[in-house]
């Protein structure tokens, strides 16, 4: 587990971006904190971004909402997925988490769009608090920064810049 957030990006893409957040309503005190923190960070690092937020009942419903967004006439430049699954005494939480993870990965590859996966599987509310509400490990902030990085990378790659300019080759 990482113990600190990645650094805040220094630059923002010049063109207007569109980012969608798909967030679970289940464990709402935690997921709302993730949404709020992601929105605040995006306002700072991607100020020209149009942000759409879709709320779904639970983590299991996140992939189908993402599929609808990515298959739309004007898909977002990136999707941030936010949810909190608190592992109980059965394996249900783990099964949901595995299903969501596999679905999101397959969708990102098929659509060639960044999907930032912050559907968290935690053992207890203390872990949920640390990742959703506290500043040090805040996954909402981390998701916003990851979206920025991936949008920047995808822009560079699709503009057919040389590998040197994409950061693949360091001199």
Buried (B, 14 or more C-beta within 10 A) or exposed (E): EEEEBEEEBEEBBEEEBBBBBBBBBBBEEBBBBBBEBBBEBBEEBBEEBEBEBBBBEBBBBBBEBBBEBBEEEEBBBBBBBBBBBBBEEEEEBEEBBEEBBEBBEEBBEEBEBBBBBBBBBBEEBEBBBBBBBEEEBBBBBBBBBBBBBBBBBBBBBEEEEEEEEBEEEEE
